[in-house]
Amino acid sequence: EPLHPYTQGLMRSIPQIHEKHSKTRTLWEIPGNVPSLIDLPPGCPFADRCDRRMARCAEPPPLLEIKPQHWVRCWLYGPTA
């Protein structure tokens, strides 16, 4: 049950050979370029490539435990204050 939009995008980009019409299915592509790990942008490092980004993504999101042992660091699930 991936919650972060980046993880959801990665899961959608995995080829599925058992699906009906798998040869004609277009794989999901995450737009943009991966940021440098040496010089990460402020806030969420995925914000520039996220289709669900909001102004708040310029701030670092908190790490939240959504349910036992299931953590996410994304403003979609964080406090709205």
Secondary structure by P-SEA (a helix, b strand, c coil): ccccaaaaaaaaacccccccccccccccccccccccccccccccccccccccccccccccccccccccccccccccccccc
